[in-house]
C-alpha cells in the first residue's frame, strides 16, 4: 500500500480515492497458481518399443513411418507460433488420443503448457483431416482391392449370404448438456438430446470390415437424429452407387434401423 501511495504522490496526475483503493487491491491480489511445466524435452529415440506401444499404440519404427506417410512438414508451426519437430507433434497427438487423457497428462510427459498442447493437437487434427478427408470418408482403394476376401471371410464364419463385405452402424458419443446462449432463444440441448437413453450425445456413422479396419467414417450430427436420417445425410449409398464397377453386387449389413436398400441389407425381428 505504501508503494502505491508514494507512486500516486509523485505523480502529476490527480488520483482519486477510488482509483487509489483499486491500485492497492491489485497490488495485493494473489496470482493464480499454475501447473509446473517440467523442463524435460521429448526424444522418441530414447523410448523402447514396449513403452511406445503402451504410450502411443505403435512401435517406434512405425511412428517414424507414419511421420513419412502423413507427409508432415519438418517443423509443425501453429497459428500461435508454437514450433516443434514433426515427430514430437505426432507423438503428442498419439499420446493424447491413445487413451482418454487430459491435456495436463500430456504436459507432464512432453514439457509443454496445457494451452500449447491443446493448440498443437487441434492444429494437427485439422491438418490431417484436410489432407486425408476423402480417405476418412471412404477408403476406396483398400476396400476395392480386398472386397472379395472380405465377403469370403464373412461367409466362412456362417453367414448365409455370399456378397456381404462389411458392417454399418451408428454410434453415439455422450457429451455434456449444452446451455442456451444468452440473448438467443435457441436451446441446442434439445438438438443433441437422445430420448431413448436420456443422454446428450453426437451421432457418428462407421463401416467396419473383417480385418478390423474402419473404411468409412462420417459425422457428427445431432444426437436426436435417427440412424436412417444419418445414413441419408452421409450419402453413403449414393457414393457406392456412383462406383458401381467396384461395389456392384456387394452389400453392407446393418441393424433393422437401416432397412433394406440398394447396397444395404438388414435382419428382422424373430429371425431364425
N, C-alpha and C positions, 0 to 999 in steps of 0.2 A: 504494500500500500504506500509506503514511504517513497518508493521509486516512482510510482505513478504521480504522487503529489508533487515531487520535485520536478518531474518532467513537465507537468502542467504549469508549474510556477515559472519555469524557464522559457515557456512557450509564449510567443507574442499573440497567440490566438486565445480569445476568451473561451474558457472551458466551463460549461455549466455543471451544477451538482449531479444531474442525472448522468451525463457523459462520464464524469469522474467516477461515479459508482460503477458504471458499466466497465470502464477500463480496469478497475480494481477487481471485479469479478472475473474478468477474462484472464487476469494475471494469475489468479489462484485456482483457476479451473484445471483439474487434472486431465491430462491427455489419456484417451482410452488405450488400454494395454493391447498390444498387437502380438500375434504369434511370432515367436523367434524363428527366423529363417536360417537353417543350418548353412554353413559355408561350404559344404561338400558339393562337388560337381560330378555329374553322372558320366561314367565311362563304360560303354557297353562291353568293350573288350575285356574288362576285368570281371565280368559276370560269367558264371558257369552255365552250361546248358540246363542243368537242373533248376537253377534259380530263374533263368529266363523263362522256362516253361511255367513255373509257379507264378511269376510276376506278369508275364506278357502272353502266355499260352503258345509261344513259339520258341524254337531253339534259336541260338544266336545267329547261326548261318542263315536261317530262314528270314530273320529280321533284316539282315543285310540285303537279302534277295528281294524282300518286299520294298525296301527303300528304292532299289533299282527299278522294279516293276512299276511302282507308282510314279516314277519319273519326277520325284520331288526335287526342287531346286537345292543347290548345295547348302544354302542357308535360308531358313524359313524366317520371314520378317512379317510381323503382324501389322495391323493398321496403327497400333500404338507404339510401333518401333521396337517391339520385343524381337530380339535376334538370337537365333540358336541354330546349331547344326541340324540337318535333316534327320539324322539317326536319332538324336535326342528328342526331337519333336515327335517322331513316330512312336518312340518308346513311351513318351508321356501320354499320348493318346491310347496306346495299347494298355498301359497300366491303368489308366482312368476307366476304361471300358471293359477290362477283363473281369471285373467284379464290381458290384455296387459300392463304389468308393466316393468319398468326398474329395473336393479339391485340396482340403487340408492334408488328407492322407498322401496325396501326391507331393505336396510341399516338402514333407519330411524326407522324401526319397530323392528328389531332384534339386533341392535347394533353391526353389523359386517361390515367389509370393503366390498367395491364393488367387489374386487378381490376374497375375501373369499366366498361371496355369489355366485359368478359365479362358483367357484370350487366345492362348496357343491352341487349346483343344477346339474352340469354336472356329478359329481360322483354318485349322487343318481339316476339320469335318466339312466345312463349306468348300474348300479347295478340292478335296477328294470327290465330293458329290458332283460338283460341276464338271469334273473330268470324266467320271465314270457313271453318270446318272442313267445312261442308256443300258449299261450292263446291270445296274442295280434293278432297273425296272424289269428286264428280262434278259437272262444270259443265253441268248440265242445260239451262239457258237458252240458252247458246251452241250446244250440240250440237243440240238440237231445232230451232233456227232455221236451222241450216246443214247438216243431215244429208243432204239430197238433193244439195246441192252437193258434199259430201264423197264420197258414193258415186259421183257422176258423174266427179269428178276421178280417183278410183282406177280406174274402168272405162276412162277415156280413156288411162291410161298402159299399158293392155294387159291388165288383169285380166279374166278371162272372166266373173266374176260381176258382177251389177248392184246388189247390195244390201250390199256391204261398205263401212262408213263409217269404220272406224278399225282400229288395230293394238294388240293387247295383248301385253305381255311382262313378264317379271320381271327385275330387275337386282339384282346382289349388290354390296354396298358393303363392301370389306375393312376389318377392324378389327384392333386389337392382340389378342394372345392373352390371354384372361382368366385370372386366377389364382384358385384356390379361396379362399374366405373362411376365416379362422382359426376353428376351433371348429365348423365345419359340414362335413358330409360331401358336400354338393353340389359339383359341379365344372361350372360354367357353360361352360367352354371346350368341352366336348363338345356342348353345345346349339348353339353357333354355328360348329362346325367343318364345313366342306363338303369331304367326302372326294374329290369328283371333281377339284377343282383344288388340294386340300390347303391351304386357307386358312381363316381365321376371318372370318366376314362376317355381315351382316344382309341380309335379303331385303326388297325393295320391289316393288310392282306398279304399272304405269302403263299408260295408254291414250293414244296419240297419234293425231291426225287430220291430214289432208293439209296444212292450213295451218300446221303446226308446233306447235300448241297441245297441251299435256298436259291432257286433260279429266278424267282420273281419276288419283288418286294415293292409294296405300294402303300402310301398313306402319309400322314394320318388324316382321318375325317372325324367329325363329331361322334361322341360315344353313343348318342341316341339313335344313330343310323343303323338300319338293319343290314345284315350281310349281303343280301341281294342288291341293296342300294349301293353298297360299297363295290360290289362286282361290276355293276353298271357304270359307276363313276370311274373306275380304273380302266375301263375299255380293254380289258384283257382279251375277251373273246374276239373283239374287232382286230386286235393285234395278231392273234393266231390265224384268223380268217385271211388276213392280208398276206400271210405266209403259208398258204395252202400247200405249196410244194414241200415244205418241211414238216408240217404238222397235220396235214390232211389224213383222216382216218384214225388219228390218235385222240385220246380223251384224258381229261383230268377227273379225278374222283374227289367229290366234296360231300359235305353233310347235306341233309334234306333242305336246308335253307337255300342252297344254291339252285335247287331244282334240276331239271334236265334241259340242257341247251346244246348248241352246235358242237362245242368242244368240252362239255362238262356233263358228267353223269353222277347221280347220287342215289343212295339207298332209300328205303322207305320203311316205315314202322312195321314191326312184327314180321320182318322178312326172315325166312328160314334158309 
